Amino acid sequence: MAEQSDVRRIALSLPGTSQTEDHFGFSVRNRGKEKSFAWAWMERVEPKKPRIQRPDVLAVRVASQQEKEMLLASDEAKFFTEPHYNGFPAILVRLPEIESGELAELIIDAWRCQAPRALADAFEQNRGR
């Protein structure tokens, strides 16, 4: 069972990662821009009303639509999506349903999708040691 504190610990352990100031989210700078790779899901509870942040659900960037479909098919208790994310390479993760090791791999993969190639390569070299 994972919590936002696990997400924060994992995300901030990755090189070049920063936490957004106005909401629960993490990004890495790539070509002068902050590229988000994990953030709290904002649920639309009532139509035409503002979305509400869900601390128990994390949106995580994935490499491709194929990876997204694979994860969604692998475990419906952990992973889901909503129409807002149709066609966008991200999945929604129920934090109470996932173990921290699996969450770490998801977050690292998401970070890799957004990090500059040189930073990701250096991270992989250091990780292998």
C-alpha positions as CSV (number, residue, x, y, z in Angstrom):
1,M,0.0,0.0,0.0
2,A,1.5,3.3,-1.1
3,E,0.8,6.9,-0.1
4,Q,1.7,10.3,-1.4
5,S,4.7,10.3,1.0
6,D,6.1,7.3,-1.0
7,V,5.5,9.1,-4.3
8,R,7.3,12.2,-3.0
9,R,10.3,10.2,-1.7
10,I,10.6,8.2,-5.0
11,A,10.1,11.2,-7.3
12,L,12.5,13.5,-5.5
13,S,15.2,10.8,-5.5
14,L,15.4,11.2,-9.3
15,P,18.0,13.6,-10.7
16,G,16.6,17.0,-11.8
17,T,13.2,16.4,-10.3
18,S,11.2,19.3,-8.7
19,Q,7.9,19.3,-7.0
20,T,5.3,21.8,-8.3
21,E,4.4,24.5,-5.9
22,D,0.6,24.8,-6.5
23,H,-0.4,21.2,-6.4
24,F,1.0,17.6,-5.8
25,G,3.1,16.9,-8.9
26,F,6.6,16.3,-10.1
27,S,8.5,17.3,-13.1
28,V,12.0,17.3,-14.7
29,R,13.5,20.1,-16.8
30,N,14.0,19.2,-20.4
31,R,15.1,21.7,-23.0
32,G,14.2,24.6,-20.8
33,K,10.7,23.4,-19.9
34,E,9.3,21.5,-16.9
35,K,8.0,18.2,-18.1
36,S,5.5,16.6,-15.7
37,F,5.8,12.8,-15.0
38,A,3.6,12.2,-12.0
39,W,0.8,14.3,-10.4
40,A,-2.3,13.9,-8.2
41,W,-5.5,13.1,-10.2
42,M,-8.0,15.9,-10.3
43,E,-11.5,14.2,-10.3
44,R,-14.5,15.8,-11.8
45,V,-17.1,15.1,-9.2
46,E,-19.8,17.4,-10.4
47,P,-20.3,18.5,-14.0
48,K,-19.3,22.2,-14.6
49,K,-17.7,22.4,-11.1
50,P,-14.0,22.5,-10.5
51,R,-12.1,19.3,-10.3
52,I,-11.1,18.0,-6.8
53,Q,-7.6,16.6,-6.1
54,R,-7.6,13.0,-5.0
55,P,-4.6,12.2,-2.8
56,D,-5.2,8.5,-3.2
57,V,-4.9,8.5,-7.0
58,L,-1.7,9.3,-9.0
59,A,-1.6,10.1,-12.7
60,V,1.7,8.7,-14.1
61,R,3.1,9.4,-17.6
62,V,3.8,6.3,-19.7
63,A,5.9,5.8,-22.8
64,S,3.2,5.0,-25.3
65,Q,-0.5,4.1,-25.8
66,Q,0.6,0.5,-26.1
67,E,2.2,0.6,-22.6
68,K,-0.9,2.3,-21.3
69,E,-3.2,-0.4,-22.6
70,M,-0.9,-3.1,-21.3
71,L,-0.9,-1.6,-17.8
72,L,-4.7,-1.1,-17.8
73,A,-5.3,-4.7,-18.8
74,S,-2.8,-6.0,-16.2
75,D,-4.7,-5.1,-13.1
76,E,-8.0,-3.1,-13.0
77,A,-7.8,-2.7,-9.2
78,K,-4.6,-0.7,-9.5
79,F,-4.8,1.0,-12.9
80,F,-7.6,2.9,-14.6
81,T,-8.2,5.8,-16.9
82,E,-11.0,8.3,-17.6
83,P,-12.2,10.1,-20.8
84,H,-10.0,13.2,-19.9
85,Y,-6.9,11.0,-20.5
86,N,-8.1,9.3,-23.7
87,G,-5.3,9.5,-26.3
88,F,-2.9,10.9,-23.7
89,P,0.1,8.7,-22.5
90,A,-0.8,8.5,-18.8
91,I,-2.5,6.1,-16.5
92,L,-4.2,6.6,-13.1
93,V,-2.9,4.5,-10.2
94,R,-4.9,3.8,-7.0
95,L,-2.1,4.2,-4.4
96,P,-3.7,2.0,-1.8
97,E,-3.6,-0.9,-4.3
98,I,0.0,-0.8,-5.3
99,E,3.2,-1.8,-3.5
100,S,6.0,0.7,-3.2
101,G,8.4,-1.3,-5.4
102,E,6.0,-1.4,-8.3
103,L,5.2,2.3,-7.7
104,A,8.9,3.1,-7.9
105,E,9.3,1.4,-11.2
106,L,6.3,3.2,-12.6
107,I,7.6,6.6,-11.4
108,I,11.1,5.9,-12.7
109,D,9.7,4.9,-16.1
110,A,7.6,8.0,-16.2
111,W,10.6,10.2,-15.3
112,R,12.6,8.5,-18.1
113,C,9.9,9.5,-20.6
114,Q,10.3,13.2,-19.7
115,A,14.0,13.5,-18.7
116,P,16.7,14.6,-21.1
117,R,18.5,11.7,-22.7
118,A,21.8,12.5,-21.1
119,L,20.4,12.7,-17.6
120,A,18.4,9.4,-18.1
121,D,21.5,7.7,-19.4
122,A,23.7,8.9,-16.5
123,F,21.0,7.8,-14.0
124,E,20.9,4.3,-15.6
125,Q,24.8,4.0,-15.4
126,N,24.8,5.0,-11.7
127,R,21.8,2.7,-11.0
128,G,23.6,-0.3,-12.5
129,R,26.6,0.1,-10.1
